[in-house]
Amino acid sequence: MRTIIATVGTSLLTNAERAGKQNDLQIYLRFTEPEKASAETNSLSRLLQPGDKIVFLHSQTEEGRRAAEALATFYKNSGYTAELREVADLQYRESRFKMRGLRSLVAEMVSCVRDERAAGREVLINATGGFKAEIAYATLVGLLFDVPVYYIHEAFREIIELPPTPIGWDFSLMDTYADFFEWINADLRPTAEVDRRLRPLPDEIRLLLVEEEGYTMLSPAGEAFFEAYRARVEAERPTPLFLHQRAVRAMSSAEPSIRDVLRERLKHLQNPERRRQNSHSVHGSDCLVYPSGNVAERILYYEEDGNVWVCEVFWSHRDYETALAEGVYRLHYPREQFEEWHP
């Protein structure tokens, strides 16, 4: 069972008007070759199989809604399941909100991929309809979520498949500063407030942001990366974690605010995807360090017997460097001196 997510443009309305059928789109669709009727019918005619479901993503415009409704009705009458989803703020004439609309497109597409996969369906993206930026971001979503993307090549009029690519995406930046990304993703944030929070953070984060009308938000690409990061994290089950006595004492001696940060780091450390993305080896230890970013809180740990064993926790870079200079090795941390940790 397959679901095809299809972006919708306005070529149906333009072509129907040219043929003098703008007031009866169903007649036009029924008696016009699909290759000529619209960009959507052209590509879908080469993709559809019996039993397929089509989800049409359309702009927040009267034209987009009308084209999508006509296409959905036509394919329902042809025996397919069809569904409409309006993309908030996606408008072709209002350039002020172009980034907000494209970000909404990414979010809606990701939501649809998740919903359909949860229902046990194979997902494809047909990115032929709409404007060129939609194809670019649909392709990015496909790459990040391992979904094949299809579109009609303008020069050769053939359908092109962009298959899932086995790329190892690096989400360590998002994992290290997950609290910032969660915060900015939750609501529209005034640019001045975002700038204040960004001052101590790496400049690379700004590459995933965009400013529009006095607000700063995740860019469409930032939205796609963040949703892919969250999907991978949420797909994992937590690993049992044990703290050595030294780590327990360090946690107990920390200020309450620092202790809260360390607890959050330990919770993240229980997630296999976060460990894979954001750990590295270090000189002066046979443990791994988490996280990899330039932050004060560091955890030295190793994995064995299906568990995570935390030897040391630090919230001071000087203490961290001193410990590594002296050497942090597993043999100095007997198993009987560990205790299981619970969030």
C-alpha positions in Angstrom: 0.0 0.0 0.0 1.5 3.3 -1.1 0.8 7.0 -0.4 1.9 9.6 -2.9 2.4 13.1 -1.4 1.9 15.6 -4.3 2.5 19.3 -4.2 -0.1 21.3 -6.2 0.4 24.3 -8.4 -2.0 26.2 -10.7 -1.2 24.7 -14.1 -4.6 22.9 -14.1 -6.4 26.3 -13.9 -4.1 27.9 -16.5 -4.5 25.0 -19.0 -8.3 24.7 -18.5 -8.7 28.5 -19.1 -6.7 28.2 -22.2 -9.0 25.4 -23.4 -12.1 27.5 -22.4 -13.0 25.0 -19.6 -12.2 27.0 -16.6 -15.7 26.7 -15.3 -15.9 22.9 -15.5 -12.6 21.4 -14.4 -14.0 17.9 -14.1 -15.1 17.8 -17.7 -11.7 19.2 -18.7 -9.8 16.6 -16.6 -12.0 13.7 -17.9 -11.5 14.5 -21.6 -8.0 15.9 -21.7 -4.9 13.6 -21.9 -3.3 13.6 -18.4 0.1 14.6 -20.0 -1.6 17.9 -21.1 -4.1 18.6 -18.4 -1.7 19.7 -15.7 1.7 19.1 -14.2 0.1 16.9 -11.5 -1.8 14.7 -13.8 1.2 14.4 -16.1 3.4 13.0 -13.3 0.7 11.0 -11.5 -0.3 9.2 -14.7 3.2 7.6 -14.7 3.3 6.9 -10.9 -0.1 5.7 -9.8 -0.8 2.0 -9.1 -4.1 0.4 -8.0 -4.7 1.0 -4.3 -2.6 4.1 -4.1 -3.6 7.0 -1.9 -2.8 10.6 -2.9 -2.3 13.5 -0.5 -2.4 16.9 -2.2 -0.5 19.7 -0.5 -1.8 23.1 -1.7 -1.1 26.7 -1.0 -3.2 29.0 1.2 -4.8 30.6 -1.8 -8.1 30.3 -3.6 -6.4 29.2 -6.8 -4.4 26.5 -5.0 -7.4 25.3 -3.1 -9.5 25.1 -6.2 -6.9 23.2 -8.2 -6.4 20.7 -5.4 -10.1 20.1 -4.8 -10.6 19.5 -8.5 -7.7 17.0 -8.6 -8.9 15.2 -5.5 -12.4 14.9 -6.9 -11.1 13.6 -10.2 -8.9 10.9 -8.7 -11.6 9.9 -6.2 -14.0 9.3 -9.1 -11.2 7.3 -10.7 -11.1 4.9 -7.8 -8.2 6.3 -5.7 -8.2 7.6 -2.1 -7.4 11.3 -2.1 -6.9 13.8 0.7 -6.2 17.5 0.9 -3.8 19.4 3.2 -3.6 23.2 3.1 -0.1 24.6 3.8 -0.4 27.6 6.1 1.2 30.9 4.9 2.2 29.3 1.5 1.3 32.0 -1.0 2.7 32.8 -4.4 2.0 36.5 -4.5 2.8 37.5 -0.9 6.6 37.5 -0.9 6.8 38.8 2.7 6.0 35.4 4.1 7.8 33.2 1.5 10.1 31.7 4.1 7.3 31.1 6.6 5.3 29.4 3.9 8.1 27.1 2.8 8.8 26.2 6.4 5.1 25.3 6.7 5.4 23.2 3.6 8.3 21.2 5.0 6.5 20.7 8.3 3.3 19.5 6.6 5.3 17.2 4.4 7.1 15.7 7.3 3.9 15.3 9.3 2.4 13.5 6.3 5.4 11.2 6.0 5.1 10.3 9.6 1.4 9.7 9.6 1.4 7.5 6.5 4.4 5.4 7.7 2.6 5.0 11.1 -0.3 3.6 9.1 2.1 1.0 7.5 2.2 2.6 4.0 5.1 3.1 1.7 5.5 6.9 1.0 6.6 8.6 -2.2 6.8 12.4 -2.9 5.7 13.8 -6.2 7.2 17.3 -6.4 6.1 18.3 -9.9 3.4 20.8 -9.0 4.1 24.2 -7.5 7.1 26.4 -7.9 10.8 25.4 -8.0 11.6 26.1 -4.4 9.0 23.5 -3.4 10.8 20.9 -5.5 14.1 21.8 -3.7 12.6 21.4 -0.2 10.6 18.3 -1.1 13.9 16.7 -2.3 15.6 17.6 1.0 12.7 16.1 3.0 13.0 13.0 0.9 16.7 12.7 1.5 16.4 13.2 5.2 13.5 10.8 5.7 14.6 8.2 3.1 11.6 8.8 0.8 11.9 8.7 -3.0 11.1 11.9 -4.8 9.7 12.2 -8.3 9.3 15.1 -10.7 8.9 15.8 -14.4 12.1 17.0 -16.1 11.3 20.1 -18.1 13.7 19.5 -21.0 13.0 15.8 -21.6 9.4 15.6 -20.2 10.3 12.4 -18.5 9.7 11.5 -14.9 12.9 11.6 -12.8 13.3 9.6 -9.6 15.6 10.8 -6.8 16.0 7.7 -4.7 16.8 7.7 -1.0 20.5 8.1 -0.5 22.5 6.4 2.3 24.0 9.6 3.6 25.1 9.8 7.2 23.7 13.1 8.3 25.4 14.9 11.2 22.9 16.1 13.8 25.5 16.7 16.6 24.9 20.5 16.5 21.2 20.1 17.1 21.8 17.5 19.8 24.3 19.7 21.7 22.0 22.7 21.6 18.7 20.9 21.6 17.1 23.2 24.2 17.6 26.2 21.8 16.2 24.4 18.8 13.2 23.2 20.8 12.6 26.7 22.0 12.8 28.4 18.6 10.7 25.7 17.0 7.9 26.1 19.5 6.7 29.6 18.5 7.5 32.7 16.5 10.3 34.5 18.3 11.2 38.2 18.1 14.6 38.6 16.4 16.0 40.7 19.3 15.2 37.8 21.8 16.7 35.2 19.5 19.9 37.3 19.1 20.3 37.5 22.9 20.1 33.7 23.2 22.5 33.2 20.2 25.3 35.3 21.6 27.1 32.4 23.5 26.2 29.8 20.9 28.2 28.7 17.7 27.8 30.9 14.6 26.8 27.7 12.6 23.4 27.8 14.2 22.6 31.0 12.3 22.9 29.0 9.0 19.7 27.2 10.0 17.7 30.3 10.8 16.0 33.0 8.8 14.6 36.5 9.7 11.3 37.7 8.4 9.1 40.6 9.5 10.9 41.1 12.8 10.9 37.4 13.8 13.6 34.8 13.5 12.7 31.2 12.9 14.1 28.0 11.6 14.6 28.2 7.9 12.9 25.7 5.7 16.1 23.7 5.6 16.5 24.1 9.3 13.0 22.8 9.8 13.7 19.8 7.7 16.9 18.9 9.6 15.3 19.5 13.0 12.3 17.3 12.2 14.6 14.6 10.9 16.8 14.8 14.0 13.7 14.5 16.2 12.3 11.5 14.2 15.6 9.6 14.6 15.8 10.3 18.3 12.2 9.4 19.0 12.6 6.1 17.2 15.1 4.8 19.7 14.5 3.2 23.1 16.6 4.4 26.1 19.6 2.4 27.2 20.0 1.6 30.9 22.6 3.9 32.4 24.8 3.4 35.4 26.8 6.1 37.3 30.1 5.5 39.1 30.4 6.8 42.7 32.6 9.6 41.5 29.9 10.8 39.0 27.2 10.5 41.7 29.3 12.7 44.1 29.9 15.2 41.3 26.2 15.4 40.6 25.4 15.9 44.3 27.9 18.7 44.7 26.7 20.7 41.7 24.5 23.8 42.0 20.8 23.0 41.4 20.8 24.7 38.0 23.9 22.9 36.9 22.5 19.6 38.2 19.4 20.1 36.0 21.6 20.5 32.9 23.6 17.4 33.8 20.4 15.4 34.3 19.3 16.5 30.8 22.6 15.5 29.4 22.4 12.1 31.0 18.8 11.6 29.6 20.2 12.4 26.2 23.1 10.0 26.7 20.6 7.2 27.1 19.5 7.6 23.5 21.5 5.5 21.1 21.1 7.9 18.2 22.3 10.8 20.3 25.3 8.8 21.4 26.1 7.8 17.8 25.8 11.4 16.5 27.5 13.3 19.3 30.2 11.3 21.0 33.9 11.1 20.2 37.1 9.5 21.6 39.6 11.6 23.5 43.3 11.5 24.4 43.9 10.5 28.0 41.0 8.1 28.3 39.6 4.9 26.8 36.1 6.3 27.4 34.0 8.4 25.0 33.0 12.0 25.7 29.5 13.3 25.3 28.5 15.8 23.9 31.0 16.8 21.2 30.2 20.5 21.2 32.0 23.3 22.9 30.0 23.2 26.2 31.0 23.1 29.8 29.1 19.9 30.7 31.0 16.8 29.7 30.4 13.1 30.4 33.0 10.3 30.1 31.4 6.9 29.5 31.6 3.6 27.7 29.1 1.0 26.5 29.2 -2.6 27.5 26.8 -5.5 28.1 23.9 -3.4 26.7 24.4 -0.6 29.2 26.0 2.8 29.4 28.6 3.2 32.1 29.3 6.8 33.2 32.7 7.2 34.8 32.9 10.9 35.2 30.7 14.0 34.8 32.1 17.6 34.6 30.7 21.1 34.4 34.1 22.8 34.4 36.3 22.7 31.4 39.4 23.1 33.6 38.4 20.0 35.7 37.7 18.1 32.5 41.2 18.9 31.1 42.9 18.1 34.4 41.2 14.7 34.6 42.2 13.8 31.1 45.8 14.9 31.8 45.9 12.5 34.8 44.1 9.7 32.7 40.6 8.4 32.9 40.6 4.7 32.3 37.9 2.0 32.8 40.1 -0.2 35.0 40.0 2.5 37.7 36.2 2.3 37.9 35.2 -1.2 39.3 31.7 -2.3 38.3 30.7 -2.8 41.9 31.1 1.0 42.4 28.3 1.8 39.8 24.7 2.3 40.5 21.8 2.5 38.1 20.5 6.0 37.3 16.9 6.9 36.6 15.8 10.3 35.2 
